[in-house]
């Protein structure tokens, strides 16, 4: 079974493969900034939230928007 860090690397790669830009928002608490459509639109998600979306087969921009 993969560790959380291995899982999140795969998840971030999958998001980038979908054309989304993903950067670290806060390394201390494991949050990520995912750039959405438009110049000033973006979303912040935790590693745990991204793993949960992956498990639910909702790892895309609409799933990330639903976290808010």
Secondary structure, 3 states (H helix, E strand, C coil): CCCHHHHHHHHHHHHHHCCCEEEEEECCCCEEEEECCCCCCEEEEEHHHHHHHHHCCCCCHHHHHCCC
